[in-house]
Protein backbone atom coordinates (compact mmCIF):
# COMPACT_ATOMS: atom_id res chain seq x y z
CA UNK A 1 0.00 0.00 0.00
CA UNK A 2 1.33 3.42 -0.98
CA UNK A 3 2.05 5.70 1.97
CA UNK A 4 0.25 9.01 1.59
CA UNK A 5 2.61 11.95 1.21
CA UNK A 6 2.20 15.70 1.45
CA UNK A 7 3.78 17.07 -1.73
CA UNK A 8 4.54 20.60 -2.88
CA UNK A 9 4.67 21.10 -6.66
CA UNK A 10 6.29 24.51 -6.83
CA UNK A 11 5.99 26.94 -9.74
CA UNK A 12 3.26 24.89 -11.36
CA UNK A 13 0.09 26.57 -12.59
CA UNK A 14 -0.81 23.80 -15.05
CA UNK A 15 -1.25 21.25 -12.21
CA UNK A 16 -0.04 18.47 -14.54
CA UNK A 17 2.16 16.86 -11.88
CA UNK A 18 -0.20 17.70 -9.01
CA UNK A 19 -3.09 15.90 -10.69
CA UNK A 20 -1.03 12.75 -11.32
CA UNK A 21 0.00 12.54 -7.66
CA UNK A 22 -3.58 13.18 -6.55
CA UNK A 23 -4.69 10.21 -8.69
CA UNK A 24 -2.46 8.04 -6.51
CA UNK A 25 -4.02 9.36 -3.31
CA UNK A 26 -1.31 11.81 -2.26
CA UNK A 27 -1.98 15.26 -0.82
CA UNK A 28 -0.31 17.21 -3.61
CA UNK A 29 -0.49 21.00 -3.89
CA UNK A 30 0.47 23.14 -6.86
CA UNK A 31 1.89 26.54 -5.96
CA UNK A 32 2.41 29.58 -8.15
CA UNK A 33 1.80 33.34 -8.07
CA UNK A 34 -0.50 32.77 -11.07
CA UNK A 35 -3.96 31.21 -10.78
CA UNK A 36 -4.02 27.55 -11.82
CA UNK A 37 -5.15 26.45 -15.27
CA UNK A 38 -5.48 22.76 -14.38
CA UNK A 39 -9.08 23.01 -13.21
CA UNK A 40 -8.54 22.26 -9.52
CA UNK A 41 -8.20 25.57 -7.63
CA UNK A 42 -8.91 23.77 -4.34
CA UNK A 43 -5.52 22.06 -4.75
CA UNK A 44 -3.69 25.28 -5.65
CA UNK A 45 -1.75 27.67 -3.43
CA UNK A 46 -1.71 30.99 -5.28
CA UNK A 47 1.16 32.61 -3.46
CA UNK A 48 4.90 33.16 -3.45
CA UNK A 49 6.62 29.75 -3.33
CA UNK A 50 8.98 31.04 -0.63
CA UNK A 51 6.10 31.08 1.85
CA UNK A 52 5.21 27.47 1.05
CA UNK A 53 8.81 26.34 1.58
CA UNK A 54 8.51 27.10 5.29
CA UNK A 55 5.87 24.38 5.67
CA UNK A 56 6.68 20.71 6.25
CA UNK A 57 6.59 18.59 3.09
CA UNK A 58 7.39 14.95 2.39
CA UNK A 59 8.43 15.83 -1.16
CA UNK A 60 9.05 18.96 -3.20
CA UNK A 61 8.98 18.96 -7.00
CA UNK A 62 9.79 22.34 -8.52
CA UNK A 63 9.84 24.02 -11.92
CA UNK A 64 11.46 27.39 -11.14
CA UNK A 65 11.53 30.11 -13.82
CA UNK A 66 14.39 29.62 -16.26
CA UNK A 67 14.09 32.62 -18.60
CA UNK A 68 17.26 34.31 -17.37
CA UNK A 69 19.20 31.12 -16.53
CA UNK A 70 18.67 29.10 -19.69
CA UNK A 71 21.47 28.70 -22.18
CA UNK A 72 18.85 29.38 -24.86
CA UNK A 73 19.06 33.05 -23.84
CA UNK A 74 22.84 33.26 -24.21
CA UNK A 75 22.47 35.54 -27.24
CA UNK A 76 20.74 38.08 -24.97
CA UNK A 77 23.14 37.54 -22.07
CA UNK A 78 26.01 38.34 -24.43
CA UNK A 79 24.44 40.65 -27.06
CA UNK A 80 27.95 41.44 -28.30
CA UNK A 81 30.61 38.74 -28.24
CA UNK A 82 32.48 38.89 -24.95
CA UNK A 83 30.29 41.69 -23.56
CA UNK A 84 28.00 40.72 -20.68
CA UNK A 85 24.53 42.25 -20.32
CA UNK A 86 24.80 43.10 -16.61
CA UNK A 87 21.07 43.71 -16.13
CA UNK A 88 20.22 40.28 -17.53
CA UNK A 89 23.05 38.70 -15.52
CA UNK A 90 21.62 40.25 -12.35
CA UNK A 91 18.21 38.76 -13.10
CA UNK A 92 19.86 35.42 -13.76
CA UNK A 93 21.60 35.50 -10.38
CA UNK A 94 18.28 36.31 -8.71
CA UNK A 95 16.77 33.29 -10.46
CA UNK A 96 19.68 31.14 -9.26
CA UNK A 97 19.12 32.36 -5.69
CA UNK A 98 15.49 31.26 -5.89
CA UNK A 99 16.57 27.91 -7.36
CA UNK A 100 19.00 27.38 -4.47
CA UNK A 101 16.33 28.18 -1.88
CA UNK A 102 14.33 25.27 -3.23
CA UNK A 103 17.41 23.07 -3.63
CA UNK A 104 18.38 23.62 0.01
CA UNK A 105 14.83 23.32 1.41
CA UNK A 106 14.35 21.30 4.59
CA UNK A 107 12.89 18.27 2.83
CA UNK A 108 14.30 14.76 2.33
CA UNK A 109 12.93 14.36 -1.22
CA UNK A 110 13.49 17.17 -3.69
CA UNK A 111 13.34 17.26 -7.49
CA UNK A 112 13.99 20.42 -9.52
CA UNK A 113 13.48 20.65 -13.27
CA UNK A 114 15.21 23.22 -15.49
CA UNK A 115 16.72 23.41 -18.97
CA UNK A 116 20.44 23.61 -19.62
CA UNK A 117 21.70 26.79 -17.98
CA UNK A 118 24.43 29.21 -19.04
CA UNK A 119 27.83 28.28 -17.59
CA UNK A 120 28.32 31.78 -16.22
CA UNK A 121 25.77 31.08 -13.47
CA UNK A 122 27.70 28.06 -12.12
CA UNK A 123 24.63 26.03 -11.23
CA UNK A 124 25.02 22.89 -9.07
CA UNK A 125 25.77 19.69 -10.94
CA UNK A 126 22.56 18.18 -12.26
CA UNK A 127 21.63 14.56 -11.54
CA UNK A 128 20.02 13.56 -14.83
CA UNK A 129 19.01 14.75 -18.30
CA UNK A 130 15.72 13.65 -19.88
CA UNK A 131 13.93 14.19 -23.19
CA UNK A 132 10.18 14.25 -24.01
CA UNK A 133 10.64 11.46 -26.58
CA UNK A 134 11.64 9.13 -23.73
CA UNK A 135 8.13 9.50 -22.30
CA UNK A 136 5.93 9.18 -25.37
CA UNK A 137 6.18 12.70 -26.85
CA UNK A 138 7.93 12.91 -30.26
CA UNK A 139 10.03 15.98 -29.53
CA UNK A 140 13.47 16.98 -28.33
CA UNK A 141 13.72 19.38 -25.40
CA UNK A 142 16.69 18.58 -23.20
CA UNK A 143 15.71 18.99 -19.57
CA UNK A 144 17.81 18.59 -16.46
CA UNK A 145 16.76 17.19 -13.11
CA UNK A 146 18.39 17.88 -9.76
CA UNK A 147 17.38 15.07 -7.40
CA UNK A 148 17.80 14.65 -3.64
CA UNK A 149 16.49 11.50 -1.96
CA UNK A 150 14.80 10.35 -5.18
CA UNK A 151 15.84 7.80 -7.84
CA UNK A 152 16.55 8.63 -11.45
CA UNK A 153 13.45 8.98 -13.61
CA UNK A 154 13.22 5.92 -15.86
CA UNK A 155 12.01 6.40 -19.47
CA UNK A 156 8.56 4.86 -19.96
CA UNK A 157 7.85 4.99 -23.71
CA UNK A 158 10.65 5.86 -26.13
CA UNK A 159 9.48 7.17 -29.51
CA UNK A 160 11.27 8.64 -32.50
CA UNK A 161 11.52 12.45 -32.20
CA UNK A 162 10.07 14.46 -35.08
CA UNK A 163 11.98 17.62 -34.17
CA UNK A 164 12.55 20.21 -31.44
CA UNK A 165 9.75 21.40 -29.20
CA UNK A 166 11.45 24.74 -28.59
CA UNK A 167 13.43 26.46 -31.39
CA UNK A 168 17.18 26.37 -31.45
CA UNK A 169 18.86 29.77 -31.42
CA UNK A 170 20.10 29.32 -34.99
CA UNK A 171 16.73 28.27 -36.37
CA UNK A 172 14.50 31.17 -35.43
CA UNK A 173 14.08 32.49 -38.97
CA UNK A 174 13.36 29.09 -40.51
CA UNK A 175 9.78 27.97 -39.97
CA UNK A 176 10.72 24.33 -40.34
CA UNK A 177 13.02 24.69 -37.33
CA UNK A 178 10.76 26.80 -35.15
CA UNK A 179 9.80 23.86 -32.95
CA UNK A 180 6.38 22.34 -32.40
CA UNK A 181 5.45 24.77 -29.63
CA UNK A 182 5.92 27.88 -31.78
CA UNK A 183 4.47 26.36 -34.94
CA UNK A 184 1.32 25.74 -32.93
CA UNK A 185 1.28 29.36 -31.77
CA UNK A 186 2.05 28.59 -28.14
CA UNK A 187 3.21 31.38 -25.83
CA UNK A 188 6.03 31.13 -23.28
CA UNK A 189 3.70 29.89 -20.55
CA UNK A 190 2.35 27.05 -22.66
CA UNK A 191 5.84 26.12 -23.86
CA UNK A 192 6.95 25.66 -20.26
CA UNK A 193 4.16 23.26 -19.23
CA UNK A 194 5.20 19.76 -18.17
CA UNK A 195 4.61 17.02 -20.72
CA UNK A 196 1.86 14.64 -19.49
CA UNK A 197 4.08 11.59 -19.99
CA UNK A 198 6.79 13.06 -17.76
CA UNK A 199 4.26 14.16 -15.13
CA UNK A 200 2.80 10.65 -15.01
CA UNK A 201 6.25 9.07 -14.74
CA UNK A 202 7.15 11.34 -11.83
CA UNK A 203 4.02 10.36 -9.93
CA UNK A 204 4.19 6.64 -10.66
CA UNK A 205 7.91 6.31 -9.95
CA UNK A 206 8.33 8.72 -7.04
CA UNK A 207 4.89 8.34 -5.49
CA UNK A 208 4.94 4.61 -4.76
N, C-alpha and C positions, 0 to 999 in steps of 0.2 A: 504494500500500500504506500502510495506517495505521501510523504510528509508535507503538510501545507506550509508554504513559506509566504512571508511578507516581502514583496518585491517592488522596488522603485525602478521604473523605466524612465530615466531622465532625458529631457529634451526630446520628447516624443509627443507630437500632437496627433499623428495618424492613428495611434493606438494599435498598430499592427502587432507588435510584440506583446503588449499588454493583453490583448484579446486572446492570443494563443496560450498564454500562461493561465488566464482565467478559465479557458476551456478545460484545463487540467486540474482545476479546483484551487489554484493559488490565489492569494490576495495581492493581485498586481495592480499598481497604480501608475498611470502615465503622469508626467509632470512637465509643464512647459508654460512660458509666459503667454502663449497663444491659446485660444480656446481649441478644444479637440475637434478633429474632423472624423473620428472613428465611430461616432454615433453612441458613445457611452459616457456622457459627461459625469455620471455618478461615480465613475472610476478615474476621473481626471482631477489632478491638482493644478489649477491654473495659478501659478505663482513662480517666483524665482526659485530655481533648483537649489540654490544655496540654503534656503530655509528647510527644504526637505532633507538635506544631507545631515541635519542635526538630529533627525529621528533615527530610531533603531530599525535596521532592515536586515533581512536574511540574505538578500542579494540585491545588487545594484547593476543595472544594465544601462549604459548611457551612450547617447549620440550627440556629443557636444558640437556646437557650430564650428565649421571648418573653413569658412570663407577666406579668412586671413592666414590660416595655417597651411592650407593645401598647396602642394607643389604645382597644381594646375594654375595657380595665380602668380607663378614666378615672374611672368612677363610684366605684371603690375608691381611686384615687389622690387624688381630691377627694371624700371622703364627704359633706362639707358644702361648698356653693358657696364657692369662694375659700379654702378651708382645706385645706392640703396634708397628706396622711398621710405623715409624715416616715419612718416605718419602711418603708413601701412604696416611697417615693422612694429610700431608701438601697439597697434591693434592686434597684431599677431601674438605679441608677448602677453597681452591681456587675455587672449583666447587660450594660450598655453597655461596661464595661471589658473583659469577656470578648469581646464582639463586636469591639472594636477590636484586641484581640490577634490575632484571626483576620484582620481587615481589613489589618493591618500586617505580616502574616507574610511571611517571606522566600521568596516564591514568585511567579513571573511571572504565573500564571493563578489568579485567585481569584474565586469566586462565593459570595455569602452571601444566603440567603433569610430574610426576616422579614416579618411583617405591618406595616401602618401603625403607626408608633410615636407615642406622646404627644409633643407639641412640646416639653414641658418638658425632655426628655432631649437635645435638640439633636443628633440623630443626623446622620451625614454624609449628603450628598445622594445619594439612590438613583439608579441608572442606568435602571431600567425597572420598570414595573408589569405583572403578568400576571394572568390569570384562568383557573380550571379549564376554563371553557367554550371557551377558545381551543385546548384540547388534548384535546377529545373528552369532557369530563365536564360534564354539564348543571347546573352550579352556579356561583354567584358566591362568591368568596373572594379579595378583592384581596390580592395578594402582591407584595412589592417585592424586587427583585434589586439587589445591589451587585456590579458586575463590574469586574475589573481584568485586562486582557490577554485578554479573551474578548468575542466579538460578542454583540449582543442575541439573546435567544431568540426565534425566529420561530414564531408560532402554526402548528400542524400540522393541526388539524381543528376548525374553529369550529362549535359547535352552539348551539341556543337554550337559555339557562338556565331551569331550572324554578323556581329559588329559591335562597336562601342555603344554604351548607354549614354555616356557623357562625351562630348567632343574632345578630341585631342587639340592641344594648342595650335598645332600646325594645320589642322583641318577645318578651321572655322569658316573659311570662305567657300568650301566645297560641300555642297548639300549632301553628297553621298557619304561624307565623313562627319556630318553633324552629330550623329548619335541618335539613337531611337528616342530619347527623351525630348530633344529639341525638334526632331522631325514631327513629333506628335504635338508640338506646341506647348510642352510642359514648362512651367516656370521653375524658379530655383527651389521653391518649397516642395513641389511635386517631384523634382529630380532627386531630392534628398530622402524621400520616403524609403523605408525598409522594404526590400523585396519579400513578398509573402513566403516564399520557400525558405528564405533565411530566417525569418521570424518564427516559422513553424519548427525549424531545426533547433533554434535556440531553446524554445520551450520544451520540446520533446527530449533533447539531450541534456539540458541543464536543470530541467524541472522534475526529473524523476530520480 
